[in-house]
Amino acid sequence: MMFRMFSCTILAALSACAALAQDPNTIFLPSSVAADTVKANQMNASAHFRLGYKYLSGLAGAMDTKQAAQHFAAAAAQNVPAGSAWLGYSYVVAPELGHSAAEGLALIQQAANAGDSVGMTLLGRLYQTGTGLAEDLNSAKALYLAAGQKFALAWSYLGEMYLASGNPSDATQALLLFQRAAALGETRSMVHLADMLVLGTGVEKDPSHSVEWLNRAAAQNDPVAVYQQGKMYYYGWDRHKSSRMAAYLFMKSANAGYPPAEAALGMCYALGVGITKDLHQAIQWLKLAAPRDSYAANELALVTAQLGGH
C-alpha cells in the first residue's frame, strides 16, 4: 500500500513537471541563473528553456548564444517541440553557432506545422523582421494571433506591429496586448508599457506607473529596461540625477549585449561622465555597437580621430 502511494506521488510529480515543461510561458518565471542551472543539471526542461532564453536575450546578465543553444538542445532532446523551435531560432539569428539559417528555419517550421505556439511565434518573428525569410507582415500577424493565447511573446510581437502603424486605435490595441504579456512576466512588454505610459501613447500619461513597469523589467535583468533606467539617472528623470549610477547601469546593459547601452557606455568613457575617462575603452565599446547603431558609428569616427590627435 505504501509503495503504491509512493509510486502515485512520483507519477504525479513527473506529470506536473511535464506539464510545466510544455507551458511556453515558463521562460518568463522569475528565477536566478544559479537556481535554474541546478535544476537544468537535474534534466529539468523548464529550467533549460529559461536559461536558453536568458542567454539569448541578455536576461542572464550576458548574451551567450552558445550557452543558449546548448540549453535549447537539451530541452529538444526531451521531445519538447518548443525546444526544437528555440534551437532553430538560435541557428537563424546567431550564425556564429556554425549552423545554416535553412537548418534553423526547418526546425522552426516543423514545430509550427505541428501547432506548437513557440514555433508559430518564432516563425512569425522571422516574417516580421525579414530574417531568413522574405518580410511578410500578414503572415506574421496571422501566426501571432494563432499563438497568442498560449504564448505571451506572440502578444508582445503583435503589439509592436500595431504600435509601429502610428494609428491611435492601433496604439490602444497594442497597449492591451502588452498588458496581457506583461501580466505573464514577459519583460519586453513591460518596457513597452513603460514607454507608452511616460509618453501618453494610447493612454493618459502616468510617469509613476511607467517607472513601476520599468523597475519590474529591470529586476529581471532586461537589458533594455536597465538601459532606460540609466537614461533616467543620466537626465534626472523621475529621480536624482547621477552620472555615476547612469554609467553603472549602461555598463550592466552593455555587458548583456544591448547596442544603445554599448554606445552610451562608450560615450561615458569618451567624456569621462560618471566614470574615468578612457578613450581606448570608449573605442572598444563604440566598435561593439557601431555595426548595429548609427549613433555609435558616427561617434566612433570622432573618438578615434581624437585619440589619434593625442
C-alpha positions in Angstrom: 0.0 0.0 0.0 2.8 2.4 1.0 4.7 1.5 -2.2 1.6 2.2 -4.3 1.0 5.6 -2.7 4.7 6.5 -3.1 4.5 5.5 -6.8 1.4 7.6 -7.4 3.2 10.6 -5.8 6.2 10.2 -8.0 4.0 9.8 -11.1 2.0 12.9 -10.1 5.2 14.9 -9.7 6.6 13.8 -13.0 3.3 14.6 -14.7 3.3 18.1 -13.2 6.9 18.7 -14.4 6.0 17.5 -17.9 3.0 19.9 -17.9 5.2 22.8 -16.8 7.8 21.9 -19.5 5.0 22.1 -22.1 4.0 25.6 -21.0 5.9 28.0 -23.1 5.4 30.9 -20.6 7.6 29.1 -18.2 10.6 31.0 -19.7 9.2 34.2 -18.1 9.1 32.8 -14.5 11.4 34.9 -12.3 14.4 32.8 -11.2 18.1 33.1 -10.9 20.6 31.7 -13.3 22.2 29.8 -10.5 18.9 28.2 -9.4 18.0 27.3 -12.9 21.4 25.8 -13.6 20.9 23.4 -10.6 17.5 22.3 -12.0 18.9 22.0 -15.5 21.6 19.7 -14.3 18.7 17.5 -13.0 17.3 17.3 -16.5 14.5 19.9 -15.8 13.3 21.0 -19.3 11.7 24.2 -17.9 15.0 25.3 -16.4 16.7 24.6 -19.8 14.1 26.8 -21.5 14.6 29.7 -19.1 18.4 29.5 -19.3 18.3 29.4 -23.0 16.0 32.4 -23.3 18.0 34.3 -20.7 21.3 33.7 -22.5 19.8 34.5 -25.9 18.1 37.8 -24.8 20.7 39.0 -22.3 18.5 38.4 -19.3 21.2 36.2 -17.8 23.3 39.4 -17.4 25.4 38.5 -20.5 24.4 37.4 -24.0 25.8 34.0 -24.9 24.3 32.3 -28.0 26.4 29.2 -27.5 25.0 28.6 -24.0 21.5 29.4 -25.2 21.7 26.8 -28.0 23.1 24.2 -25.6 20.1 24.6 -23.2 17.6 24.6 -26.1 19.2 21.5 -27.5 18.9 19.8 -24.0 15.1 20.7 -23.9 14.7 19.5 -27.5 16.3 16.2 -26.6 13.4 15.7 -24.1 11.0 15.7 -27.1 9.5 19.1 -26.3 8.7 20.8 -29.7 9.3 24.2 -28.3 12.9 23.2 -27.7 13.5 22.4 -31.3 11.8 25.7 -32.3 14.1 27.8 -30.0 17.1 25.8 -31.1 16.2 26.6 -34.7 15.7 30.3 -34.0 19.2 30.4 -32.4 20.7 29.0 -35.6 18.9 31.6 -37.7 19.9 34.7 -35.6 23.3 33.5 -34.4 25.4 32.4 -37.5 28.4 32.2 -35.2 27.0 28.8 -34.0 28.0 27.3 -37.3 24.6 26.2 -38.5 22.8 27.4 -41.6 19.7 29.6 -41.4 18.0 27.0 -43.6 18.6 24.3 -40.9 17.2 26.6 -38.2 14.2 27.5 -40.3 13.4 23.9 -40.9 13.3 23.2 -37.2 11.0 26.2 -36.6 8.6 25.3 -39.4 8.4 21.7 -38.2 7.3 22.9 -34.8 4.9 25.5 -36.2 3.4 22.9 -38.6 2.7 20.7 -35.6 0.8 23.5 -34.0 3.4 24.5 -31.4 2.8 28.0 -30.2 6.5 28.8 -29.8 7.2 27.6 -33.3 4.4 29.7 -34.7 5.6 32.8 -32.8 9.2 32.4 -33.9 8.2 31.8 -37.5 6.1 35.0 -37.3 9.1 36.9 -35.9 11.2 35.8 -38.9 8.4 37.0 -41.2 8.0 40.3 -39.3 11.7 41.1 -39.4 12.6 39.6 -42.8 15.2 37.4 -41.2 15.9 34.2 -43.1 12.6 34.8 -44.9 11.1 37.5 -47.1 9.2 40.0 -45.0 5.5 39.2 -44.8 3.6 41.1 -42.1 0.3 39.5 -42.9 1.7 36.0 -42.3 3.4 37.3 -39.1 0.2 38.7 -37.8 -1.8 35.5 -38.5 0.8 33.4 -36.7 0.8 35.7 -33.7 -3.0 35.6 -33.5 -2.9 31.8 -33.6 -0.2 31.5 -30.9 -1.0 34.4 -28.6 -3.5 32.5 -26.4 -0.7 30.2 -25.3 2.5 32.2 -25.6 2.9 35.7 -24.3 5.8 36.6 -26.6 3.3 36.4 -29.5 1.2 39.2 -27.9 4.3 41.3 -27.5 5.5 41.0 -31.1 1.9 41.6 -32.3 1.7 44.7 -30.1 4.9 46.0 -31.7 3.3 45.7 -35.1 0.2 47.6 -34.0 2.4 50.3 -32.3 4.5 50.7 -35.5 1.5 51.8 -37.5 1.2 55.1 -35.8 -2.6 54.8 -35.7 -4.1 55.9 -32.4 -6.6 53.0 -32.4 -3.8 50.6 -33.1 -1.9 52.0 -30.1 -4.8 51.2 -27.9 -4.8 47.6 -29.2 -1.0 47.4 -28.6 -1.5 48.6 -25.0 -3.9 45.7 -24.3 -1.6 43.2 -25.9 1.4 44.4 -23.9 -0.7 44.3 -20.7 -1.6 40.7 -21.4 2.0 39.7 -22.0 3.4 41.7 -19.1 0.9 40.0 -16.7 2.6 36.7 -17.5 6.1 38.1 -16.7 7.2 39.0 -20.2 9.7 41.8 -19.8 9.7 43.1 -23.4 6.1 44.2 -23.0 6.8 45.7 -19.6 9.3 48.0 -21.3 6.8 48.9 -24.0 4.2 49.7 -21.3 6.7 51.9 -19.5 7.4 53.9 -22.7 3.7 54.3 -23.6 2.8 55.5 -20.1 5.5 58.0 -19.9 4.8 59.4 -23.4 1.0 59.1 -23.3 0.8 56.8 -26.3 -2.7 55.3 -26.5 -3.2 56.1 -22.8 -3.0 59.0 -20.4 0.5 59.9 -19.2 1.3 58.2 -16.0 5.0 58.5 -15.1 4.8 56.8 -11.8 3.3 53.6 -13.3 5.8 53.9 -16.1 8.6 53.6 -13.6 6.9 50.7 -11.9 6.8 48.7 -15.1 10.4 49.6 -15.9 11.6 48.6 -12.5 9.8 45.2 -12.8 11.5 44.5 -16.1 14.9 45.7 -14.8 14.5 43.5 -11.7 14.7 40.5 -14.2 17.8 42.0 -15.8 16.1 43.0 -19.0 18.9 44.9 -20.8 16.6 47.4 -22.4 14.9 48.3 -19.1 18.3 48.6 -17.4 19.5 50.9 -20.2 16.3 53.0 -19.8 17.0 53.3 -16.0 20.4 54.5 -16.9 19.0 57.3 -19.0 16.7 58.3 -16.2 19.7 58.8 -13.9 21.7 60.4 -16.7 19.0 63.0 -17.4 17.5 63.2 -13.9 14.0 61.9 -15.0 11.8 61.0 -12.0 14.8 60.6 -9.8 18.0 62.4 -8.7 20.5 62.9 -11.5 23.5 60.7 -11.1 26.0 60.2 -13.9 27.8 57.6 -11.8 24.7 55.5 -11.5 23.9 56.0 -15.1 27.3 54.8 -16.2 26.9 51.7 -14.0 23.6 50.8 -15.5 24.8 51.5 -19.0 27.7 49.0 -18.3 25.3 46.4 -16.9 23.1 46.7 -20.0 26.1 46.8 -22.4 27.5 43.6 -20.8 24.2 42.0 -21.8 24.8 42.9 -25.4 22.4 45.8 -25.9 23.8 48.1 -28.6 22.4 51.5 -27.4 23.9 50.8 -24.0 27.2 49.9 -25.5 27.2 53.2 -27.4 26.1 55.1 -24.2 28.9 53.5 -22.2 31.4 54.3 -24.9 30.5 57.9 -24.7 30.7 57.9 -20.9 34.3 56.7 -21.3 34.9 59.2 -24.0 33.7 62.2 -22.0 34.6 60.9 -18.5 30.9 61.1 -17.4 30.3 59.0 -14.3 33.4 57.0 -15.0 37.1 57.7 -15.5 37.8 59.0 -19.0 39.4 56.3 -21.2 39.5 56.7 -24.9 40.7 53.2 -25.5 37.7 51.8 -23.6 35.4 54.3 -25.4 36.6 53.0 -28.8 36.2 49.3 -27.7 32.5 49.8 -26.7 31.7 52.0 -29.7 33.1 49.4 -32.0 30.9 46.8 -30.5 27.8 48.9 -31.0 28.7 50.5 -34.4 27.5 47.7 -36.7 24.0 47.9 -35.2 23.8 51.5 -34.0 24.3 54.5 -36.4 25.0 56.9 -33.5 27.8 54.7 -32.2 29.3 54.5 -35.7 29.4 58.3 -36.0 30.8 58.8 -32.6 33.4 56.1 -33.1 35.0 58.1 -36.0 35.1 61.2 -33.9 36.6 59.5 -30.8 39.1 57.6 -33.0 40.3 60.9 -34.5 40.5 62.4 -31.1 42.7 59.6 -29.9 44.9 60.0 -32.9 45.5 63.6 -32.1 46.9 62.8 -28.6 
